[in-house]
Amino acid sequence: MVTRARCRSALSPDEVASQNRIGVPDMEKNEPVEPRPRLWPAETADKPKPFRHRPTPTSLTPRTALGFLLLVALVSPNCLADDKPLELNTTLMRATVRIEGMTPQGPSVATGFIMGRPIPNTKNRARYVLITANHVFDESTAYTAVVITRKMNGTNCEKVPVTLPIRSLVSNFSVPDASKTPVLKGSTFAVIFGATRSELKPISDSLASVRDSLLALNLGLEVSVITGGRGSELQVSLPNPNIAVPLQLIRIPRNGPPEPLLIPKQLWTRHPTADVAAIYLSLPNGIFDDILLPTSSFLATDEDLKRYEMHPGDDLNCLGYPLGQESNSFGFPILRSGKLAPFPLLPTRDTISFLMDFQIFKGNSGGPVYVAQSGGTRLIDGVARLGVNFQTIVGLVSEEMIVRQEQQLLYERSEHEYPLKLARVVHASLIRETIDLLEPPVDDTPASHR
């Protein structure tokens, strides 16, 4: 029997304490938060030049060779002036991050990578998007995850943990006016937090007053009133990623049983059929100021795979944190490689995923899988070409393949696991579809920060 094992790495409490990575970032430096990346330095006075690459018979242009011809917004003025394309190995090494969370089995580690999603009708601006496997968030019991990013300062590098909300609780009712519409209706409100129950004492009969009374309990909750198409709703979350306890707001009527008022809300976007998740995130200034982030144009489509004749035996690279391990003290991921194993690949909407001849471990989930061919020969549209530079993201790691065999004896039953040293990789086209499911990015940054 072939089964699949998810690739999250569980850490012991001692390991987590020694690494001191789970927690809220130190904000004593009062660094302003830049909610979306500048795609080239704002202080550069030179206007970027159009990117033109002159092909030669032995040199293919990216995104004819997929990896290089990005949106112009992803190319810095220096790269444009020197006609230098991106080097995908280094770019993804910098963009790949460690994700730490809490599961029923304890603390765990997974992998993700950050891309840029251009904001329509703006000049050279984009939102950060974190891509990972859906089960990384789905199996977490906490309201937040911790994304370990890095900040380069010359030759020095420091880890920067960023707390990422992944779920919250919202009220199952809405009101047209949060400050005037009555919500108590002769009843009382109480909050259940873990094993304790605390009665609320709002100063007025309104949703805004309920919010204020929740904050006054000093339980470490984030409480806000959000306004949308349904009206005003209460939103509650627990920002501490180390705490996963029952949390509920209840209405206690004069007659009748208590009524729960909060329902869970997922903050990330998942693909409907594939193990892919995407979520916007905000990062402190300086995280990606000196690198170029890939956009969806780096994600291989069916047409790309067909044109460049991706086939069994093609070399693939993968970045991740196997068993929670890092390549160095700076927290960069570990690069490993393997072969494309199956046939056929297309259509990706039907195949969903493919196998890679590559042994992965818990902690690899969500890591990018990509091609970075520099030079050599490749068939393109059925014609052999020399000196091909071919760079593209072909998917992300979802799970490892394991054979489980049960053995029934006279008085006992046993089960053995046999890892096949194969990784299941979700196609990049489904990553692209997941990004497209996100709300369109909006530039709400103050003009003074643009």
TATA-V159067 format. One record per residue. N is the residue number from 1. SS is DSSP state (a for helix, b for strand, c for the rest). PSI is psi in whole degrees, 0 to 359 (NA if undefined). NEAR is the number of other C-alpha atoms within 10 Angstrom. Layout:
N/SS/PSI/NEAR  N/SS/PSI/NEAR
This chain:
1/c/123/8  2/b/125/12  3/b/174/14  4/b/140/15  5/b/128/16  6/b/153/19  7/c/51/28  8/c/143/31  9/b/123/24  10/b/137/22  11/c/145/19  12/c/156/13  13/a/325/11  14/a/320/9  15/a/320/12  16/a/318/15  17/a/320/11  18/a/326/9  19/a/334/9  20/c/48/9  21/c/338/18  22/c/121/23  23/c/177/17  24/c/137/14  25/c/149/14  26/c/117/11  27/c/15/8  28/c/335/6  29/c/348/6  30/c/40/7  31/c/132/11  32/c/146/11  33/b/126/12  34/b/107/17  35/c/348/19  36/c/151/27  37/c/147/26  38/b/133/21  39/c/349/24  40/c/161/20  41/c/132/13  42/c/332/10  43/c/356/6  44/c/124/10  45/c/332/8  46/c/133/8  47/c/132/7  48/c/142/17  49/c/153/14  50/c/142/11  51/c/116/20  52/c/127/12  53/c/124/16  54/c/110/9  55/c/149/10  56/b/168/9  57/c/336/9  58/c/14/13  59/b/119/16  60/c/142/21  61/c/136/19  62/c/167/21  63/c/357/17  64/c/323/15  65/c/22/20  66/c/323/22  67/c/337/26  68/c/317/25  69/c/90/20  70/c/183/20  71/c/142/15  72/a/331/16  73/a/343/20  74/a/2/24  75/c/127/28  76/c/160/19  77/a/322/21  78/a/316/13  79/a/323/16  80/a/317/18  81/a/323/14  82/a/358/9  83/c/38/14  84/c/123/14  85/c/171/17  86/c/151/21  87/c/109/14  88/a/326/23  89/a/311/16  90/a/320/11  91/a/312/14  92/a/330/25  93/a/319/18  94/a/326/22  95/a/347/23  96/b/135/29  97/b/159/28  98/b/133/26  99/b/121/30  100/b/137/31  101/b/190/27  102/b/127/26  103/b/172/20  104/c/335/11  105/c/354/11  106/b/191/15  107/b/148/21  108/b/165/24  109/b/140/28  110/b/185/30  111/b/148/33  112/b/172/28  113/b/151/23  114/b/133/26  115/b/168/23  116/b/135/22  117/b/109/22  118/b/142/25  119/c/124/16  120/c/147/13  121/c/27/9  122/c/163/10  123/c/106/11  124/c/37/19  125/b/151/22  126/b/165/25  127/b/145/24  128/b/136/21  129/b/126/20  130/b/127/22  131/b/134/27  132/b/181/30  133/c/142/31  134/a/323/20  135/a/342/20  136/a/315/29  137/a/322/25  138/a/326/16  139/c/354/13  140/c/142/23  141/c/355/20  142/c/167/25  143/c/345/28  144/b/161/27  145/b/163/28  146/b/122/26  147/b/119/25  148/b/104/22  149/b/181/24  150/b/147/21  151/b/120/19  152/b/135/16  153/b/87/11  154/c/238/6  155/c/354/5  156/b/155/8  157/b/135/13  158/b/145/14  159/b/140/16  160/b/104/19  161/b/136/23  162/b/124/22  163/b/126/23  164/b/113/21  165/b/130/21  166/c/344/21  167/b/162/23  168/b/180/21  169/b/136/21  170/b/154/23  171/b/145/19  172/c/12/12  173/c/161/14  174/c/159/20  175/b/151/18  176/c/331/12  177/c/114/15  178/c/337/23  179/c/349/15  180/c/327/14  181/c/127/14  182/c/142/14  183/c/337/21  184/c/315/17  185/c/46/11  186/c/3/10  187/c/178/12  188/b/156/17  189/b/146/23  190/b/155/19  191/b/135/19  192/b/120/16  193/b/105/15  194/c/236/12  195/c/7/8  196/b/154/9  197/b/126/14  198/b/131/13  199/b/137/17  200/c/149/21  201/c/71/16  202/c/147/19  203/c/346/11  204/c/167/15  205/c/78/17  206/c/162/19  207/a/323/25  208/a/323/23  209/a/325/19  210/a/318/26  211/a/312/20  212/a/322/16  213/a/329/19  214/a/317/26  215/a/328/16  216/a/342/14  217/c/345/14  218/c/49/9  219/c/3/10  220/c/20/13  221/b/151/17  222/b/120/16  223/b/131/20  224/b/164/19  225/b/122/17  226/b/146/13  227/b/130/15  228/b/203/8  229/c/333/6  230/c/352/10  231/b/208/14  232/b/133/20  233/b/158/22  234/b/134/23  235/b/130/19  236/b/137/26  237/b/165/22  238/b/106/22  239/c/344/22  240/c/114/20  241/c/347/23  242/c/354/20  243/c/125/14  244/c/90/17  245/c/159/14  246/c/138/10  247/b/126/19  248/b/142/21  249/b/130/25  250/b/147/19  251/b/129/19  252/b/101/18  253/c/165/15  254/c/323/11  255/c/127/7  256/c/171/7  257/c/160/9  258/c/149/16  259/b/119/13  260/b/142/17  261/c/351/17  262/b/138/19  263/b/149/15  264/b/147/16  265/b/125/16  266/b/129/14  267/c/347/17  268/c/165/18  269/b/129/20  270/b/152/25  271/c/141/19  272/c/335/12  273/c/349/9  274/c/161/18  275/c/68/25  276/c/139/29  277/b/147/24  278/b/144/27  279/b/139/21  280/b/149/23  281/c/155/17  282/c/142/17  283/b/150/21  284/b/159/19  285/c/146/16  286/c/355/15  287/c/312/20  288/c/29/20  289/c/333/15  290/c/12/14  291/c/167/17  292/c/126/25  293/c/143/26  294/c/152/25  295/c/189/20  296/a/341/21  297/a/347/17  298/a/351/25  299/b/120/22  300/c/132/26  301/c/173/22  302/a/321/15  303/a/322/11  304/a/313/18  305/a/324/18  306/a/316/17  307/a/318/15  308/c/10/18  309/c/54/15  310/c/132/21  311/c/165/16  312/c/135/16  313/c/348/13  314/c/142/14  315/b/132/18  316/b/147/20  317/b/155/19  318/b/140/26  319/b/142/28  320/b/186/33  321/c/73/32  322/a/127/23  323/a/28/19  324/a/6/22  325/c/152/17  326/c/160/16  327/c/338/12  328/c/181/9  329/c/347/9  330/c/350/15  331/c/18/19  332/c/152/23  333/c/172/26  334/b/129/17  335/b/129/17  336/b/168/14  337/b/163/17  338/b/189/18  339/b/147/17  340/b/124/21  341/c/326/20  342/c/176/14  343/c/136/12  344/c/169/12  345/c/332/22  346/c/153/17  347/c/142/13  348/a/333/18  349/a/331/14  350/a/317/8  351/a/333/13  352/c/312/19  353/b/174/24  354/b/166/22  355/b/145/21  356/b/129/28  357/b/85/20  358/c/124/21  359/c/119/17  360/c/169/26  361/c/169/22  362/c/133/22  363/c/342/27  364/c/344/35  365/c/132/35  366/c/354/35  367/c/146/30  368/b/142/28  369/b/131/26  370/b/166/25  371/b/135/23  372/b/73/17  373/b/125/20  374/b/109/12  375/c/184/15  376/c/187/12  377/b/143/14  378/b/144/19  379/b/127/14  380/b/119/18  381/c/36/11  382/c/4/11  383/b/131/9  384/b/127/10  385/b/147/17  386/b/154/15  387/c/40/16  388/c/129/22  389/b/111/23  390/b/113/23  391/b/125/24  392/b/152/26  393/b/126/28  394/b/351/26  395/b/191/27  396/b/152/32  397/b/130/32  398/b/311/28  399/b/165/28  400/b/151/26  401/b/128/21  402/b/137/19  403/b/125/14  404/b/128/15  405/b/125/14  406/b/140/11  407/b/119/10  408/b/116/10  409/c/184/8  410/c/317/5  411/c/7/5  412/c/162/7  413/b/138/9  414/b/159/9  415/b/135/9  416/b/145/10  417/b/136/13  418/b/100/12  419/b/135/17  420/b/357/15  421/b/40/14  422/b/143/20  423/b/139/30  424/b/126/25  425/b/127/26  426/b/137/27  427/b/147/29  428/a/331/27  429/a/329/19  430/a/333/26  431/a/316/28  432/a/317/21  433/a/322/15  434/a/317/20  435/a/320/24  436/a/339/15  437/a/344/14  438/c/154/15  439/c/142/10  440/c/136/13  441/c/140/16  442/c/137/15  443/c/92/18  444/c/18/9  445/c/136/11  446/c/145/7  447/a/330/7  448/a/341/5  449/a/1/10  450/c/NA/13
